[in-house]
Amino acid sequence: MLIKKIICEVKKDHAIAFALGQKRWKEIKHIDGFVAQYGGWSESEHKAFIIGFWRSRSSYNEFMEKCHDLIYEKTGQGGTIESIDVLIDEKEVDNIKTLTIEWLHNQASTICEEWTITTD
């Protein structure tokens, strides 16, 4: 499974616009190979944390090539982000929710249910 971890430093006065935009990623759930995406927020640091799961690197790569930029434009998040770090990992995952909670906890964040996207 491919795991994508995103850490966004959000511009100070753009937290609401970023959060509203994050909700607009819902259409990702219809993309072949997508499994789930969760996010969290650290208001004290103005950082957003997103973790996404894909069945394979090839399905993720196809999403990045064909869909990512189109969806991003619809979110209205352009101009809300000061900086972004993306980490990609590939490994077997027994429990997505447990891994997500642990990672967000390590970032001093909890799951923002409004940002949760699953194929269920």
Secondary structure, DSSP 8 states (H G I E B T S, - for coil): -EEEEEEEEE-GGGHHHHHHHHHGGGGGGGSTTEEEEEEEEETTTTEEEEEEEES-HHHHHHHHHHTHHHHHHHHT-TTSEEEEEEEEEE---S-HHHHHHHHHHHTT--B-GGG-EE--
